[in-house]
Amino acid sequence: DAGVTQSPTHLIKTRGQQVTLRCSPKSGHDTVSWYQQALGQGPQFIFQYYEEEERQRGNFPDRFSGHQFPNYSSELNVNALLLGDSALYLCASSLVNRGREDTQYFGPGTRLTVL
Amino acid sequence: AQKVTQAQTEISVVEKEDVTLDCVYETRDTTYYLFWYKQPPSGELVFLIRRNSFDEQNEISGRYSWNFQKSTSSFNFTITASQVVDSAVYFCALSEARRGYQKVTFGTGTKLQVIP
């Protein structure tokens, strides 16, 4: 039973560039959430996708956008990168069961460094 | 607005000692979930437990136990007879259950170091 997978593992970009991170949910899950974790901090909720639509969004600017595909996998895009975007980006997947979301399970994360 | 406070930034214990990690939360919702996750140095968050706000029964799983007290808005986590493999950052988290979808708020984490 495959868990949540993310790619790439590490990424180095320069300011102003754009980046795309990818996530495949755990088998049987249909919902994907993205989190940003700065060094020494707890994860911060970015947004959540279900049925290929953004359902909820945290306090992140429009530079952060996403997409969910019919196979439930998801992408996180960040435009016009800033130094402050350097962080571990975590993807979590879950299942909506009878209208209620079950526990979120996390992937290993993508470490993004912006120079 | 939701808030989770983990006042203990770092804790060091000697192997086989018991250790309790504190978690205090704030929410206006009557229905919510509480979680504990473990983050080893590899970075992946490992799910440990989820507790519904209506269920205040304490839970024990092997060397782990959780004490949920709604009256003090606390959800503390105890590791009995700690082991070196328990060394990690532990996060307490809270989610509201509006519309069936979770919006998870994490605390800042407690780094636990178990010394052999």
Interface residues (C-beta under 8 A of the other chain):
Chain A: T31 S33 Y35 G40 Q41 G42 P43 Q44 F45 Q48 Y50 R55 Q56 G58 L88 L90 A92 S94 V96 G99 R100 E101 T103 Q104 Y105 F106 G107 P108 G109 R111
Chain B: V4 F35 Y37 S42 G43 E44 L45 V46 F47 R50 F91 A93 A97 G100 Y101 Q102 K103 V104 T105 F106 G107 T108 G109
